[in-house]
Amino acid sequence: MNSRRAIYLAHPPVSIFPTYYMNKLIVPFSENLTSINGGVVSSVRSLIQNPISLRFLSTSTATPIASTSVLSSSSEEVFDMTSHIIQEKDLLRKSPNGGLRVLDLIDHGFLEPDAKLYSQMLNKCTQLGKIKEGKMVHTHFMNSKFSHYLVIQNTVVNMYAKCDCLDDAREVFDKMPVKDMVTWTAIITGYSQNDKPEEALLLFPQMLRLNLKPNHFTFSSLLKAAGARGNEREGEQIHGYCLKYGYASNVYVGSALVDMYCRYERMSEAHFVFNQLEDKNEVSWNSLIAAHSRKNEGDKALLLFQKMQMDNYNPTHFTYSSLFSVCASTGSLEQGKWIHAHMVKSGQKLIAFIGNTLVDMYAKSGSFDDAIKVFNRLTKPDVVSWNSILTAYAQHGLGVKTLQHFEKMIKTGIQPNSVTFLCVLTACSHGGLLEKGEFYFKMMKEYNIEPEVSHYVTMVDLLGRAGKLDVALSFITKMPFEPNAAVWGALLGACRMHKNMELGAYAAERVFELDPFDSGPHILLYNIYASGGKWNEASKVRKCMKEIGVKKEPACSWVEIENCVHMFVANDQTHPEKNKIYKKWEEISERIKEIGYVPDTSHVLLFVDEQEREAKLQCHSEKLALAFAIMKLPPGSTIRIKKNIRVCGDCHSAFKFVSLLVGREIVLRDTNRFHHFNGGSCSCGDYWYC
């Protein structure tokens, strides 16, 4: 054929359309009848009169002709008529009438409908999450001669399921006269992946009754659903079917089994399944690492990470995210930095969710500046990113800066959620910003966010610590739901701070009714009585604790020196260098007394004399950790100490004087916040009891 006289549709990419389909698009030039994919055009003159076809035809010398057809407009990008006509990007291209160009071509007879074309368009809708276009293709397909094709019907179910349109997926599923294993797997997977595990599990016995054999995709989705449900009996039954059908050793099913048992916190079974897998993958490794991370078993998570690399498996973003969470929970900055360096070296990009956990890790490890640097490097911070940095500011006692960043977040167009407002209210509570806290609590309604119990707890804490105990009590009585133990506990803590014995006793009684086995409220009530000299009442609280088996959590502090964590308790006698540590603190104590430190024995709530009270103060765990850190860390380096309960007032005062004495920053993390001691002052502005 003379190429100069050939009118043709240029070849689309082979990866999208195979050779047989490209050949169908070739159009011979003729003065007589011309066929385009089965659509008949009477003559070349009719082509000229029909602008639809002209948008898709070219010769070696022709140029595109402007048209006002239903398939094009001057304001729209048109198909490239000299190279590709229907490329992948053209599958879902809109026409001016709001439809899809490819479907309009079929309707006008210029493109023959093809089952593979429908499948490709539906898959593209699934991939891009374009449900509106997907419904157009679905409707067109149902009106075509291919409407009975089971494969395409399965593709429709899969599209709706993956686009979170489960009602539409179920409607299509229920109307299908014939279903196969793929159909059932698609709907089961849809329910499983969209947090509807019960529906997914209910479909499984129905599938079995039809004598359909599940495959590894079916079992993977069922195991995910079983893990989400938390019903161990269901999970064991699904495991049994995996064994029955011979899929237990399949890498995908095995990984799902590992994850399911991890969610049940049955780590021995999870490790057993994992060890039985001949072929493992990154998912199975990540499931175990994430499980140990959730259980705060950092040493086991890091050991698995090392084994994973030794077995030549590459860590993924999910691996690093779990490891950063471990380091955040323990405040292990040096390990966190090492893992961060490993991630950078491996070439992993700082995508949003890994950046969020990295910000959280640095913030909770006391390296606030590094947390800011990571946040500023995020290309597209989302609401979780902003929440992470707002939490960091709040935890480090920077209330005003937290509010400034919140306003900046609003200006960038990010919509705050309930977690965002909790961060803001916490910052107000830690900074004593009462009016700001009340303002932002009311602002939640502007964003149609209903305050949850955690928001009410924070507001009670804010009001109580500001000394407005009666207002806090009134606030509790007006809550739209029954206050829980945490709400009353916040009021009890405020009563402890302001020494309101009567209201404190009332709040404590409410807590004991709701959660009698929490040691915290008992200790607070004891402290209220003891600080007021009511030793008989205090002893009754101790007696009650003993009778119901409630024990006080022992205070401990720890410090990380050269990747080794050293832990201390009050009056510690177990550390191998205990004699040097006590001697060092005695030396420090004498020197800070010379520059103004006076031991505050009111924090020793025991019926003992003043001298014994002062002696007990000097043996607190955080002071021993501080003395050890000064001994071991290079001069001028930052000291980072963590404590499992709130720092006492005397230790807070002592740390300020020590920071002035040694000329270095001391960062102390307790259960409530971070304290940055530097030059004789603290970042909390002595609002330490928050």
C-alpha positions in Angstrom: 0.0 0.0 0.0 1.3 3.5 -0.9 2.0 5.1 2.5 1.4 8.5 1.1 -2.2 7.5 0.3 -2.8 5.7 3.6 -5.1 7.1 6.1 -4.4 5.4 9.4 -4.7 5.5 13.1 -1.2 5.5 14.5 -0.1 2.6 16.7 -0.8 2.9 20.5 1.9 1.6 22.9 2.3 -2.1 22.7 2.1 -2.4 26.5 -1.4 -1.1 26.3 -2.8 -2.6 23.1 -1.5 -5.8 21.6 -0.6 -6.2 17.9 -4.0 -7.7 16.9 -5.8 -4.7 18.4 -3.5 -2.2 16.7 -4.1 -3.9 13.3 -7.8 -3.5 13.8 -7.3 0.2 13.9 -5.6 0.5 10.5 -7.9 2.3 8.1 -7.4 1.8 4.3 -7.8 4.9 2.2 -10.5 4.5 -0.6 -12.8 6.6 -2.6 -15.4 3.9 -2.1 -16.7 2.4 1.2 -14.3 2.8 4.1 -14.5 0.7 7.3 -13.2 2.0 10.6 -13.2 -0.8 13.2 -16.4 -2.1 11.8 -18.1 1.3 11.6 -19.0 2.1 7.9 -18.3 5.5 6.4 -19.8 5.9 2.9 -17.0 7.8 1.3 -14.1 10.2 1.8 -16.5 13.0 1.4 -18.5 11.7 4.3 -15.2 11.8 6.3 -14.8 15.4 5.5 -18.4 16.1 6.5 -18.0 14.1 9.7 -15.6 15.9 12.0 -15.6 13.1 14.6 -13.5 10.9 12.3 -11.2 13.7 11.3 -10.0 14.1 14.9 -8.6 10.6 14.6 -7.3 10.5 11.0 -4.1 11.8 9.5 -1.9 11.3 6.4 1.8 11.9 5.9 1.0 15.4 4.6 -2.2 16.3 6.4 -2.6 18.7 9.3 -5.2 18.6 12.0 -8.5 20.3 11.1 -10.3 22.3 13.9 -13.6 20.9 14.8 -16.6 21.5 16.9 -17.5 17.8 17.2 -18.9 16.3 20.4 -15.5 14.7 20.8 -13.4 17.8 20.9 -13.3 21.5 21.6 -10.8 24.2 20.9 -10.2 24.7 24.7 -9.4 21.0 25.3 -6.2 19.1 24.6 -6.8 16.9 21.6 -5.4 13.5 20.8 -2.0 13.4 19.2 -2.9 12.5 15.6 0.6 12.1 14.4 1.8 9.5 16.9 -0.7 7.9 19.3 -4.4 8.0 19.1 -5.7 6.0 22.0 -2.9 5.9 24.6 -3.3 4.8 28.2 -3.8 8.5 29.2 -6.7 8.7 26.6 -8.7 5.8 28.1 -10.6 8.1 30.5 -10.4 11.3 28.6 -13.6 13.4 28.9 -15.6 14.8 26.1 -17.4 18.2 26.2 -20.7 16.5 27.0 -19.3 15.1 30.2 -19.0 11.6 29.0 -15.9 9.6 28.0 -14.4 10.1 24.4 -13.8 6.4 23.9 -17.4 5.5 24.8 -18.7 8.3 22.5 -16.6 6.8 19.7 -18.2 3.4 20.2 -21.7 5.0 20.4 -21.1 6.9 17.1 -19.9 3.7 15.4 -16.3 4.8 14.9 -14.8 2.3 17.3 -15.9 -1.3 17.6 -16.6 -2.3 21.3 -14.1 -4.8 22.6 -14.2 -6.8 25.9 -10.5 -6.1 26.5 -11.1 -2.4 26.1 -13.8 -2.4 28.7 -11.5 -4.3 31.1 -8.7 -1.9 30.5 -10.9 1.1 31.2 -12.3 -0.4 34.4 -8.8 -1.3 35.6 -7.7 2.3 34.9 -10.7 3.6 36.9 -9.7 1.3 39.8 -6.1 2.4 39.6 -6.9 6.1 39.7 -9.9 5.8 42.0 -12.2 7.5 39.5 -15.5 6.0 40.5 -17.6 8.4 38.4 -15.9 7.4 35.2 -16.0 3.8 36.4 -19.8 3.9 36.7 -20.0 5.3 33.1 -18.0 2.4 31.8 -20.0 -0.1 33.9 -23.3 1.3 32.5 -22.0 1.2 28.9 -20.6 -2.4 29.4 -24.0 -3.6 30.7 -25.7 -2.3 27.6 -23.2 -4.0 25.3 -23.1 -7.5 23.9 -20.4 -8.4 26.4 -22.6 -7.8 29.5 -22.6 -11.6 30.3 -18.8 -11.8 30.4 -17.9 -13.1 33.8 -14.4 -11.8 33.8 -15.5 -8.2 33.2 -18.2 -8.5 35.8 -15.5 -9.5 38.3 -13.5 -6.5 37.3 -16.5 -4.3 38.0 -16.9 -5.8 41.5 -13.2 -5.3 42.1 -13.4 -1.7 41.0 -16.3 -0.8 43.3 -14.7 -2.7 46.2 -11.3 -1.0 45.9 -12.9 2.4 45.4 -14.7 2.1 48.8 -18.1 1.7 47.1 -19.0 -1.5 48.9 -22.8 -1.1 48.5 -22.4 -0.9 44.7 -20.0 -3.8 44.7 -22.5 -5.9 46.7 -25.3 -4.9 44.4 -23.4 -6.1 41.3 -22.3 -9.2 43.2 -25.9 -10.1 44.2 -27.2 -9.6 40.7 -24.6 -11.8 39.0 -26.2 -15.0 37.8 -22.9 -16.9 37.8 -20.1 -16.4 40.2 -16.7 -18.0 40.4 -13.9 -18.1 42.9 -12.6 -14.7 41.7 -16.0 -13.1 42.2 -16.2 -14.3 45.8 -12.5 -13.3 46.5 -13.1 -9.8 45.1 -16.0 -9.1 47.4 -14.4 -10.7 50.4 -11.2 -8.7 49.8 -13.3 -5.5 49.5 -14.9 -6.0 52.9 -11.6 -7.0 54.5 -9.7 -4.0 53.2 -12.5 -1.5 54.0 -12.7 -2.3 57.7 -15.7 -4.6 57.5 -14.2 -7.8 58.7 -17.5 -9.4 59.9 -19.1 -9.2 56.4 -16.0 -10.7 54.8 -16.0 -13.7 57.2 -19.7 -14.3 56.8 -19.2 -14.8 53.0 -16.6 -17.5 53.4 -19.0 -20.4 54.4 -21.4 -19.4 51.7 -18.5 -19.7 49.2 -17.6 -23.1 50.5 -21.2 -24.4 50.2 -20.9 -23.7 46.4 -17.9 -26.1 46.3 -15.6 -23.2 45.3 -12.0 -23.6 46.3 -10.5 -20.6 47.9 -7.0 -19.4 46.7 -4.2 -17.6 48.5 -5.8 -14.2 47.8 -9.0 -15.4 49.5 -7.1 -16.7 52.5 -4.9 -13.6 52.8 -8.1 -11.4 53.0 -9.9 -13.7 55.4 -6.9 -13.8 57.8 -6.7 -10.0 57.7 -10.4 -9.8 58.6 -10.0 -12.4 61.4 -7.1 -10.4 62.8 -9.1 -7.2 62.8 -12.0 -8.9 64.5 -9.9 -10.0 67.4 -11.9 -13.3 67.7 -9.1 -15.9 68.1 -11.5 -18.8 67.5 -12.3 -17.5 64.0 -8.7 -17.0 63.2 -7.8 -20.5 64.2 -10.6 -21.9 62.0 -9.4 -19.9 59.0 -5.9 -21.3 59.8 -7.3 -24.8 59.7 -8.8 -24.2 56.3 -5.4 -22.9 55.1 -3.9 -26.2 56.1 -6.7 -28.2 54.6 -6.3 -26.5 51.2 -2.5 -26.6 51.3 -1.8 -22.8 51.5 -0.3 -22.5 55.0 3.2 -22.5 53.6 2.4 -20.0 50.8 4.4 -16.8 51.4 1.4 -14.5 51.2 -0.9 -16.6 53.3 2.0 -17.3 55.8 2.6 -13.6 56.1 -1.1 -13.0 56.8 -1.0 -15.7 59.4 2.0 -14.1 61.1 0.2 -10.7 61.1 -3.0 -12.2 62.5 -1.3 -14.0 65.4 0.6 -10.8 66.1 -2.6 -8.9 66.3 -3.8 -11.4 68.8 -0.5 -10.8 70.7 0.2 -14.6 70.5 3.8 -14.1 69.6 4.9 -17.7 70.1 2.4 -18.8 67.4 3.4 -15.9 65.2 7.1 -16.9 65.4 6.3 -20.6 64.9 4.4 -19.8 61.6 7.2 -17.4 60.6 9.9 -20.0 61.2 8.0 -22.6 59.2 7.9 -20.5 56.1 10.4 -21.7 53.5 10.0 -18.5 51.5 9.6 -15.3 53.5 9.0 -11.8 52.2 9.2 -8.3 53.6 5.6 -8.4 54.7 6.2 -11.3 57.1 9.3 -9.6 58.5 7.5 -6.3 58.9 4.5 -8.0 60.7 6.8 -9.4 63.4 8.8 -6.2 63.8 5.6 -4.1 64.0 4.1 -6.5 66.6 7.1 -6.2 68.9 7.1 -2.4 68.3 3.4 -2.2 69.5 4.4 -4.2 72.6 7.3 -1.8 73.3 9.8 -4.7 72.9 12.4 -2.6 71.2 15.3 -5.0 71.7 13.4 -7.8 69.9 12.3 -5.6 67.1 15.9 -4.4 66.5 17.2 -8.0 66.6 14.7 -9.0 63.9 15.8 -6.0 61.9 19.4 -7.3 62.0 18.3 -10.8 61.1 16.2 -9.4 58.2 19.3 -7.8 56.7 21.5 -10.9 57.3 18.9 -12.9 55.2 19.2 -10.4 52.4 15.7 -8.8 52.8 15.5 -5.1 52.2 13.7 -3.1 54.8 10.8 -1.0 53.5 9.2 2.2 54.7 7.0 0.1 57.0 10.0 -1.5 58.6 11.6 1.9 59.4 8.2 3.3 60.6 7.9 0.5 63.2 11.5 0.9 64.3 11.1 4.7 64.7 8.0 4.0 66.9 10.1 1.7 69.1 12.8 4.4 69.5 10.1 7.0 70.2 8.5 4.9 73.0 11.8 4.4 74.8 13.4 7.7 73.9 16.4 6.0 72.4 17.8 8.9 70.4 21.1 7.3 69.4 19.5 4.2 68.0 16.9 6.3 66.3 19.6 8.3 64.6 21.4 5.2 63.5 18.2 3.8 61.9 17.5 7.1 60.3 21.1 7.0 58.8 20.5 3.5 57.6 17.3 4.6 55.9 19.0 7.4 54.1 21.9 5.1 53.0 19.4 2.6 51.6 17.9 5.2 49.4 14.5 5.4 50.9 12.7 8.6 50.3 11.2 10.7 53.1 7.6 10.2 52.2 4.8 11.5 54.4 4.0 8.7 56.7 7.6 7.8 57.4 8.4 11.4 57.9 5.6 11.6 60.5 7.0 8.8 62.6 10.5 10.3 62.2 9.3 13.6 63.6 7.6 11.8 66.4 10.8 9.8 67.2 13.0 12.9 67.4 10.4 14.8 69.4 9.9 12.1 72.0 13.6 11.4 72.2 14.2 15.0 73.3 15.9 16.2 70.0 13.3 18.9 69.2 15.5 20.7 66.7 15.9 17.5 64.6 12.1 17.1 64.7 11.7 20.6 63.2 14.3 19.9 60.5 12.6 16.7 59.4 9.2 18.4 59.3 10.6 21.3 57.2 12.0 18.7 54.7 8.6 17.1 54.0 7.4 18.1 50.5 3.7 17.7 51.2 3.0 17.6 54.9 -0.5 16.2 55.6 -2.7 16.6 58.6 -0.8 13.8 60.4 2.4 15.6 59.7 1.1 18.8 61.2 -0.4 16.9 64.2 3.1 15.3 64.8 4.8 18.7 64.9 2.1 20.3 67.0 2.4 17.4 69.5 6.1 18.0 69.6 5.7 21.7 70.4 3.1 20.9 73.0 5.1 18.2 74.7 8.2 20.5 74.9 6.2 23.2 76.6 6.1 25.6 73.7 2.4 26.6 74.0 2.5 29.9 72.1 4.5 28.4 69.2 2.0 25.5 69.1 -0.8 27.9 68.5 1.2 29.9 65.9 1.8 26.7 64.0 -1.8 25.7 64.2 -2.8 29.0 62.6 -0.1 28.5 60.0 -1.6 25.0 59.3 -5.1 26.6 58.8 -3.7 29.1 56.3 -2.1 26.4 54.2 -5.5 24.8 53.7 -5.1 21.7 55.8 -8.3 20.9 57.6 -7.7 20.1 61.3 -9.2 17.0 62.8 -10.0 15.9 66.4 -6.3 15.0 67.0 -5.2 18.4 65.9 -7.5 20.1 68.5 -6.3 17.7 71.2 -2.7 18.8 70.5 -3.7 22.5 70.7 -5.7 22.0 73.9 -2.8 20.0 75.4 -0.4 22.9 74.6 -2.8 25.4 76.3 -2.9 23.1 79.4 0.9 22.8 79.6 1.3 26.5 79.1 -1.5 27.7 81.4 -3.2 29.4 78.4 -6.8 29.3 79.8 -8.5 31.8 77.5 -6.9 30.3 74.4 -7.9 26.9 75.4 -11.5 27.9 75.9 -11.4 29.7 72.5 -10.1 26.6 70.6 -12.5 24.3 72.4 -15.4 26.3 71.0 -13.7 26.5 67.6 -14.1 22.7 67.2 -17.8 23.3 66.3 -16.8 25.5 63.4 -15.1 22.5 61.8 -18.1 20.1 62.7 -15.9 18.2 65.1 -17.6 16.8 68.2 -15.4 16.9 71.3 -14.4 13.5 72.5 -13.7 12.4 76.0 -10.0 13.2 75.6 -10.9 16.8 74.8 -13.0 17.1 77.9 -10.2 15.6 80.0 -7.8 18.2 78.7 -10.2 21.0 79.4 -10.9 19.8 82.9 -7.1 19.7 83.4 -6.7 23.2 82.0 -9.4 24.7 84.2 -8.3 22.8 87.3 -4.6 23.7 87.0 -5.6 27.4 86.5 -7.3 27.2 90.0 -10.9 27.2 88.7 -11.9 24.0 90.5 -15.5 25.0 90.8 -15.7 25.8 87.1 -14.1 22.5 86.3 -16.6 20.6 88.4 -19.5 22.5 86.7 -17.9 21.7 83.3 -17.9 18.0 84.1 -21.6 18.0 85.2 -22.6 19.6 81.8 -20.8 17.1 79.7 -23.0 15.5 77.0 -22.0 12.0 78.2 -21.1 10.4 81.5 -17.6 11.4 82.7 -15.2 8.5 82.9 -12.3 7.8 85.3 -9.9 10.0 83.3 -12.1 13.0 83.6 -12.4 12.7 87.4 -8.7 11.9 87.5 -7.9 15.2 85.9 -9.9 17.0 88.5 -8.3 15.0 91.3 -4.8 16.0 90.0 -5.8 19.6 90.1 -7.1 19.2 93.7 -3.7 17.7 94.6 -2.0 20.7 93.2 -4.2 23.3 94.9 -4.5 21.2 98.1 -8.3 21.1 98.0 -8.9 18.1 100.2 -12.7 18.1 100.2 -13.2 18.2 96.4 -10.2 15.9 95.9 -11.8 13.2 98.1 -15.1 13.6 96.1 -13.3 13.2 92.8 -11.3 10.3 94.1 -14.5 8.5 95.1 -15.8 8.9 91.6 -12.6 7.4 90.2 -12.7 4.5 92.5 -16.2 3.6 91.4 -15.2 3.6 87.8 -11.6 2.2 88.0 -10.8 0.9 91.4 -7.6 -0.9 90.4 -5.6 2.1 89.0 -2.9 3.0 91.5 -2.6 6.6 90.3 -5.7 8.1 91.9 -5.0 6.2 95.2 -1.5 7.8 95.3 -2.9 11.3 94.5 -5.5 11.0 97.3 -2.8 9.8 99.7 -0.6 12.7 98.8 -3.5 15.2 99.3 -4.1 13.8 102.8 -0.4 13.5 103.6 0.5 17.0 102.4 -2.4 18.3 104.7 -1.1 16.4 107.6 -4.1 14.0 107.7 -2.0 11.0 108.4 -4.9 8.8 109.6 -6.8 9.4 106.3 -3.6 8.8 104.4 -3.0 5.5 106.2 -6.6 4.4 105.3 -5.9 5.0 101.6 -2.7 2.8 101.9 -4.7 0.1 103.7 -7.4 0.1 101.0 -4.8 -0.3 98.4 -3.3 -3.2 100.1 -6.7 -4.9 100.6 -7.6 -4.7 96.9 -4.1 -5.5 95.7 -3.2 -2.2 94.1 0.5 -1.5 94.1 2.2 1.8 93.4 4.3 1.8 90.2 8.0 2.2 91.3 9.6 5.3 90.0 12.6 4.8 87.6 14.7 6.9 85.4 17.1 5.9 82.6 19.8 7.5 80.5 21.4 6.3 77.2 25.2 6.3 77.1 26.9 5.0 74.0 23.8 2.9 72.8 23.5 1.4 76.3 20.6 2.2 78.5 21.3 2.6 82.2 18.2 2.5 84.5 18.0 3.7 88.1 15.4 3.5 90.8 15.2 5.4 94.1 17.9 4.4 96.6 19.4 2.3 93.8 21.9 -0.3 95.1 22.2 -2.5 91.9 24.2 -0.4 89.6 27.9 -1.6 89.4 29.1 2.0 89.8 26.7 2.9 92.6 29.4 4.2 95.0 30.8 6.6 92.4 27.3 7.8 91.5 26.3 8.6 95.1 29.6 10.3 95.7 29.2 12.4 92.5 25.7 13.5 93.5 26.8 14.5 97.0 29.5 16.6 95.4 26.9 18.2 93.0 24.4 18.7 95.8 26.8 20.6 98.0 27.9 22.9 95.1 24.3 23.8 94.0 23.4 24.6 97.6 26.2 27.2 97.5 24.4 28.9 94.6 20.9 28.9 96.0 19.4 25.4 96.0 17.3 24.6 99.0 15.9 21.0 99.3 12.1 21.1 99.4 11.2 18.4 101.9 7.5 19.0 101.5 7.7 16.5 98.6 8.6 13.7 100.9 5.1 12.6 102.1 6.3 10.3 104.9 5.9 10.7 108.6 9.6 11.1 109.3 11.8 13.9 110.6 13.2 16.7 108.5 16.7 15.2 108.2 15.5 11.9 107.0 13.2 13.6 104.5 16.2 15.5 103.0 18.2 12.3 102.8 15.4 10.6 100.9 15.2 13.5 98.5 18.8 13.0 97.4 18.2 9.4 96.4 15.6 10.0 93.7 16.1 8.1 90.5 16.4 11.1 88.2 19.2 12.6 90.4 21.2 9.4 90.3 20.7 9.3 86.5 21.9 12.9 86.2 25.0 12.2 88.3 25.9 9.2 86.2 25.4 11.2 82.9 27.6 14.0 84.1 30.3 11.4 84.9 30.1 9.6 81.5 29.2 12.2 78.9 31.7 14.6 77.4 31.6 18.1 78.8 29.2 20.4 77.0 27.1 17.6 75.5 23.3 17.6 76.1 22.1 15.2 78.8 18.8 13.4 78.1 17.0 11.6 80.9 13.6 9.8 80.9 11.4 9.1 83.8 8.3 6.8 84.0 6.3 9.1 86.3 6.1 12.8 86.9 9.2 14.6 88.1 9.0 15.8 91.6 9.2 19.5 92.5 12.5 19.2 94.4 14.2 17.4 91.5 12.9 20.0 89.1 14.5 22.8 91.2 17.7 20.9 91.6 18.0 20.3 87.8 17.8 24.0 87.2 20.7 24.7 89.5 22.7 21.9 88.0 22.2 23.2 84.5 23.7 26.5 85.7 26.5 24.8 87.5 27.8 22.5 84.7 26.9 24.9 81.8 25.0 22.4 79.7 21.4 21.6 78.6 19.6 18.9 80.5 16.5 17.5 78.8 14.1 15.5 81.1 11.1 13.6 79.8 8.5 12.5 82.3 5.0 11.1 81.7 3.5 14.5 80.9 6.1 16.6 79.0 9.7 17.6 78.3 11.7 19.9 80.5 14.6 21.7 78.9 16.9 23.0 81.7 19.5 25.5 80.6 21.3 28.3 82.4 19.3 27.9 85.6 15.8 28.0 84.1 13.3 25.5 82.6 11.4 25.7 79.4 8.1 25.1 81.3 8.5 28.4 83.1 8.2 26.4 86.4 4.8 25.1 85.3 6.3 21.7 85.9 3.3 20.1 87.5 1.4 20.0 84.2 
